[in-house]
Amino acid sequence: MRNFKRILLGVFVLLLMLVILAFVLENQQSVSLLFLGLAGPHMPVSLLMVLALLVGMLIGPLLGWFLGRSSRATRKRLV
């Protein structure tokens, strides 16, 4: 059973890598983003999407930790 889980995990990781590779290869056109009047450098769409994903993966847990911490402090003051 343990080996089956490892094989299943390996197949899943391999499929995920293939999907990411296909996404990157299909989105090579270069774009420049404009945000609040500031223009960014020309980069492939896939790179911008991966950067947005990584930023979200960093901000999400930090925001959850901060909000969880502040709600715990509020509950401690109420008790």
VOKOLDREN-19080 format. One record per atom (N, C-alpha, C, O, CB): residue in one letter; x, y negated, z. Coordinates in steps of 0.02 Angstrom, whole numbers, padded with zeros to 5 digits, always signed. Glycine has a CB too. Layout:
<nodes>
AXYZ
...
</nodes>
This chain:
<nodes>
M+00041+00060+00000
M+00000+00000+00000
M+00043-00063+00000
M+00027-00112-00032
M-00047+00000+00060
R+00099-00060+00037
R+00143-00118+00041
R+00175-00132-00028
R+00181-00190-00048
R+00198-00106+00093
N+00195-00080-00062
N+00225-00088-00129
N+00173-00115-00178
N+00190-00154-00222
N+00254-00022-00154
F+00111-00093-00171
F+00058-00116-00215
F+00047-00192-00207
F+00038-00227-00257
F-00008-00078-00201
K+00050-00216-00145
K+00042-00288-00133
K+00100-00327-00163
K+00090-00381-00191
K+00038-00302-00057
R+00160-00300-00158
R+00219-00333-00188
R+00213-00336-00264
R+00228-00387-00295
R+00283-00296-00167
I+00191-00281-00294
I+00183-00279-00367
I+00130-00328-00388
I+00138-00365-00436
I+00166-00208-00391
L+00074-00329-00351
L+00019-00375-00367
L+00042-00448-00360
L+00025-00489-00402
L-00041-00362-00321
L+00080-00463-00308
L+00107-00531-00299
L+00155-00548-00356
L+00154-00604-00381
L+00142-00537-00232
G+00198-00501-00376
G+00244-00513-00431
G+00208-00527-00497
G+00227-00571-00534
G+00291-00454-00439
V+00155-00488-00510
V+00116-00499-00571
V+00083-00568-00569
V+00081-00603-00619
V+00063-00443-00580
F+00056-00586-00511
F+00023-00651-00504
F+00072-00708-00516
F+00057-00756-00551
F-00009-00657-00435
V+00132-00703-00486
V+00183-00755-00494
V+00204-00759-00568
V+00214-00814-00594
V+00244-00742-00449
L+00212-00703-00600
L+00231-00702-00670
L+00178-00734-00714
L+00194-00774-00759
L+00243-00630-00693
L+00115-00719-00702
L+00061-00750-00740
L+00057-00825-00727
L+00046-00864-00773
L-00006-00717-00722
L+00068-00846-00665
L+00068-00917-00649
L+00124-00953-00685
L+00115-01008-00711
L+00075-00926-00574
M+00183-00922-00688
M+00239-00952-00723
M+00225-00957-00798
M+00243-01006-00830
M+00303-00911-00712
L+00193-00907-00826
L+00175-00910-00898
L+00125-00965-00912
L+00130-00999-00963
L+00148-00842-00921
V+00076-00974-00869
V+00027-01027-00878
V+00061-01095-00873
V+00046-01140-00913
V-00029-01021-00825
I+00105-01104-00825
I+00141-01167-00819
I+00185-01180-00880
I+00188-01236-00905
I+00184-01168-00755
L+00219-01129-00903
L+00260-01136-00963
L+00218-01156-01023
L+00238-01199-01062
L+00299-01071-00977
A+00161-01124-01032
A+00117-01142-01088
A+00093-01214-01082
A+00089-01249-01132
A+00057-01093-01091
F+00076-01235-01021
F+00054-01304-01010
F+00109-01354-01029
F+00096-01404-01063
F+00033-01315-00938
V+00170-01340-01007
V+00225-01385-01021
V+00240-01388-01096
V+00252-01441-01123
V+00288-01363-00983
L+00238-01331-01129
L+00254-01329-01201
L+00199-01362-01242
L+00214-01389-01296
L+00263-01258-01223
E+00137-01361-01219
E+00082-01391-01257
E+00074-01466-01245
E+00038-01499-01282
E+00017-01356-01239
N+00107-01493-01195
N+00099-01564-01177
N+00165-01601-01179
N+00187-01628-01128
N+00067-01570-01108
Q+00197-01601-01236
Q+00262-01633-01243
Q+00258-01705-01269
Q+00310-01739-01272
Q+00305-01592-01289
Q+00198-01728-01288
Q+00194-01796-01314
Q+00211-01847-01259
Q+00194-01837-01201
Q+00123-01810-01342
S+00244-01899-01278
S+00269-01948-01231
S+00217-02003-01221
S+00188-02028-01269
S+00336-01978-01255
V+00206-02022-01158
V+00159-02075-01142
V+00191-02122-01090
V+00240-02104-01058
V+00091-02046-01115
S+00163-02181-01084
S+00184-02228-01034
S+00122-02250-00995
S+00072-02271-01025
S+00220-02290-01066
L+00124-02245-00930
L+00068-02263-00888
L+00071-02337-00869
L+00125-02364-00859
L+00064-02219-00826
L+00013-02368-00865
L+00007-02437-00843
L-00035-02438-00780
L-00093-02418-00781
L-00024-02483-00899
F-00007-02461-00724
F-00042-02462-00660
F-00028-02528-00626
F+00029-02545-00612
F-00020-02402-00615
L-00081-02565-00611
L-00077-02631-00579
L-00029-02678-00616
L+00008-02716-00585
L-00054-02623-00506
G-00031-02675-00681
G+00010-02719-00722
G+00081-02696-00731
G+00120-02729-00766
G+00010-02787-00692
L+00100-02641-00701
L+00168-02616-00707
L+00169-02557-00755
L+00131-02509-00746
L+00197-02596-00638
A+00211-02559-00805
A+00217-02505-00853
A+00273-02459-00833
A+00328-02481-00816
A+00228-02532-00925
G+00259-02394-00835
G+00310-02344-00819
G+00350-02326-00880
G+00332-02345-00936
G+00277-02283-00788
P+00403-02288-00872
P+00443-02266-00929
P+00405-02214-00970
P+00359-02182-00945
P+00511-02237-00905
H+00425-02204-01032
H+00394-02153-01074
H+00418-02084-01051
H+00478-02070-01049
H+00413-02165-01150
M+00369-02042-01032
M+00384-01975-01009
M+00333-01927-01039
M+00278-01949-01056
M+00385-01971-00932
P+00350-01864-01046
P+00301-01815-01070
P+00242-01809-01020
P+00250-01817-00960
P+00334-01746-01080
V+00183-01795-01047
V+00123-01788-01006
V+00133-01733-00954
V+00112-01741-00897
V+00062-01772-01050
S+00164-01679-00973
S+00173-01623-00926
S+00215-01645-00866
S+00201-01623-00809
S+00206-01564-00960
L+00266-01686-00877
L+00308-01709-00822
L+00268-01753-00775
L+00274-01748-00714
L+00369-01746-00848
L+00226-01797-00802
L+00184-01840-00761
L+00135-01798-00719
L+00124-01813-00661
L+00147-01890-00804
M+00107-01747-00749
M+00060-01704-00713
M+00095-01666-00657
M+00068-01660-00602
M+00026-01655-00761
V+00154-01641-00670
V+00191-01604-00618
V+00211-01651-00562
V+00208-01633-00503
V+00254-01569-00648
L+00232-01712-00579
L+00249-01762-00527
L+00188-01779-00485
L+00194-01785-00424
L+00279-01825-00559
A+00131-01788-00517
A+00069-01803-00480
A+00051-01745-00434
A+00029-01757-00378
A+00011-01818-00529
L+00060-01684-00457
L+00046-01626-00415
L+00092-01624-00355
L+00069-01612-00299
L+00054-01562-00456
L+00157-01637-00365
L+00204-01636-00309
L+00190-01691-00259
L+00195-01680-00199
L+00276-01642-00335
V+00173-01751-00283
V+00157-01806-00238
V+00094-01788-00197
V+00092-01801-00137
V+00146-01872-00278
G+00045-01759-00230
G-00016-01738-00194
G-00002-01684-00143
G-00032-01683-00089
G-00067-01713-00243
M+00044-01639-00160
M+00062-01585-00113
M+00099-01613-00053
M+00099-01582+00001
M+00104-01532-00148
L+00132-01669-00060
L+00166-01701-00003
L+00118-01744+00038
L+00119-01743+00100
L+00225-01743-00028
I+00076-01783+00004
I+00032-01830+00038
I-00024-01794+00075
I-00042-01813+00130
I+00003-01880-00011
G-00052-01741+00045
G-00108-01706+00075
G-00094-01680+00144
G-00131-01697+00191
G-00128-01649+00031
P-00043-01639+00154
P-00028-01615+00221
P-00009-01670+00270
P-00027-01667+00329
P+00029-01564+00218
L+00028-01721+00247
L+00045-01776+00291
L-00017-01814+00315
L-00022-01831+00373
L+00094-01824+00256
L-00063-01826+00270
L-00125-01859+00287
L-00166-01817+00335
L-00195-01843+00383
L-00165-01876+00224
G-00171-01752+00322
G-00207-01707+00366
G-00176-01704+00435
G-00211-01704+00485
G-00209-01637+00337
W-00110-01702+00438
W-00075-01702+00503
W-00088-01767+00541
W-00101-01765+00601
W+00000-01692+00493
F-00084-01823+00505
F-00094-01888+00538
F-00166-01895+00563
F-00177-01917+00619
F-00078-01945+00489
L-00215-01877+00522
L-00285-01882+00543
L-00300-01833+00599
L-00338-01850+00645
L-00331-01870+00483
G-00274-01773+00596
G-00284-01725+00650
G-00253-01748+00715
G-00282-01738+00769
G-00254-01658+00630
R-00196-01779+00710
R-00163-01804+00770
R-00202-01861+00802
R-00209-01863+00863
R-00092-01827+00754
S-00228-01907+00761
S-00265-01963+00788
S-00332-01940+00818
S-00354-01969+00867
S-00277-02016+00734
S-00364-01890+00788
S-00427-01866+00816
S-00416-01829+00882
S-00458-01833+00927
S-00463-01820+00766
R-00360-01794+00888
R-00344-01760+00951
R-00331-01811+01006
R-00352-01802+01064
R-00283-01714+00943
A-00297-01866+00989
A-00284-01918+01038
A-00349-01951+01060
A-00357-01966+01119
A-00236-01971+01009
T-00396-01961+01015
T-00460-01989+01032
T-00499-01943+01078
T-00529-01966+01127
T-00500-02003+00968
R-00498-01878+01064
R-00532-01830+01106
R-00502-01827+01176
R-00539-01818+01225
R-00531-01762+01074
K-00436-01834+01181
K-00404-01833+01247
K-00424-01894+01288
K-00433-01889+01349
K-00327-01830+01239
R-00431-01951+01255
R-00452-02011+01292
R-00524-02007+01316
R-00541-02035+01367
R-00444-02073+01248
L-00566-01971+01278
L-00636-01965+01297
L-00646-01917+01356
L-00696-01922+01392
L-00677-01941+01237
V-00600-01871+01365
V-00608-01821+01418
V-00583-01845+01484
V-00586-01808+01534
V-00573-01757+01401
</nodes>
